Every structure is written in C-alpha cells, then in structure tokens.
C-alpha cells in the first residue's frame, strides 16, 4: 500500500512539467485572442472617428483646418469633349453680317467663296458677296452685338442666322458705341432666336484658353483656338486708343470681326475686332473687345 502511494506521487511529479506547459500555452492563447479583440476594437474606433472627420469637413471646417481625403481631390482637364460642348453652346448664336444685295428669306446655300487650287492668293479670296463680318445674338428678340467699324457706312445690313435653318434678315442699327467699336443691330423674327451667354470678362486672365467663332472670308461658323496673350492691351486704330483690350493668338481674318471670343464653358468673353498684320491677313496677333465693355450699350439698346 505504501508502495502504491509512492508510485502515485512519482507519477504526479513527472506530469507536473507537462501540465505547466499546457497551462502556459492556454494562457498565452487566451492573451493573444484578447489582444486581437482589443486591437480590432481600437481600429474600428479610429475608422469611425475618421469617418466623422470627413463628414464634418465636407460641410465646413474642423478645428479651423479643411480636411481633404483622396476622394475629395479631383483632377480637372480640358478635353476635346469640353471644347465641343463650348462651341455647341454658342455656335447657333453667331451670325454673318454683309451688305450684299441678297434676297431676304431662307436659303440652303452653305460655304464660302469660290477658290482656286493655287491657294493662298488674293484673287482666290475674292467673292461676289462682300462679306463684312460677324455678330452675336444676345437677346432672343433679335438683338445682335457686333463691331461698329463694320456697319458705320450703312444704315441697314443683312444678317444671316444659321440655325435651325439658314435665314437672311434685314437688320437695322439700334445704337453704337464708337469709343469701344461696338454696335447693336436688331432683326425681326417670328420665332425666338438662339442666344449666346455672356461671361464676366473681368475674370479673364492671360494664358486662359479661348475659341474664336466667325465667318472669315465667308466661311460661316469657323472655329479657331488659342490663348489670351494679354488681357489689358492698349492699341491705336485710326487715331483712337482702345484700352484694356484682349490680345490673343486665335486666328481672326476678314469676316471674323464682330464674332464671338468664348471661354471653355461656351460663354462670350469678347467680340473679335482687329488684327495686327502688315499683309491684312492673320499673322498671329488678334484683338477682341471684352464683353463687359458692351454691357452698358446692350442695356441701353435693349431695355431703353
């Protein structure tokens, strides 16, 4: 009996190290699980706090600083689609102005003068129709802004509207601003006319991308592009000083004067007026009258 108790004691002593190891492993496993649970809870708390900060920053500021995340930052670029939309927004409101003896009414004719294949040549640019220039419809009742120098020698001119069909109207001169080379014409139409949106030209800066729309040499709705080279240029034409004029490298030729200079959103920022050229044709330097200079004249002519 005594031997039996002694034997049990020996077995208990032998198994004690194994039990210690097992207990240690169990305790370690439990500690590991607890740590993971604590870490997971901390991480969820941080995510919740971060989400709250983002939500607050979207409606204001947090602690006086604006918090931005990657989802708040967008890359903005001017694509071809943007320019297409810009032109479409104003193109229908750009008209052609001439003094040719043309029958008033609808016409299917489209294009410019007859050309020779030995372009460029002065003879090839001659046409039976004396195209003066372009204009921009600014009111659906038929008010058009254009350049004064185009119409100064005439009491009435012809205006061709290209949308939705090509229609020729006889226009009368409503008012002029000789100091800024601007004039307002009026045509009578039995339907609302397409209207161009006017921008705040004071916001235009040098290097801004712009487009010019007009009818150079009679080629209606010709679109050219460039940048604003200077937004406060002073030029002298016929002993008259024109100040704070836009200079651009967008191509403007005979027939383009009076047309629209637009921004990337399709809003009119200026009226094309002149070029600097010893040959009389575009050489890379063009000028436009900021549309804000036309606002007083438009208000006077349209609203009385």
Buried (B, 14 or more C-beta within 10 A) or exposed (E): EEEEEEEEEEEEEEEEEEEEEEEEEEEEEEEEEEEEEEEEEEEEEEEEEEEEBBEEBEEEEBEEEEBEEEEEEEEEEEEEEBBEEBBEBBBBBBBBBBBBEBEEEEEEEEEBBEBEEEEEEEEBBEBEBEBBBBBBBBBEBBBBBBBBBBBEEEEEBBBBBBBEEBBBBEBEBBBBBEEBBBBBBBBEBEEEBBBBEBBEBEEBEEEBBBBBBBBBBBBBBBBBBBBBBBBEBEBEBEEEEBEBBBBBBBBBBBBBBBBBBBBBEBBBBBBBBBBEBEEEBBEEBBBBBBBBBBBEBBEEBBEE
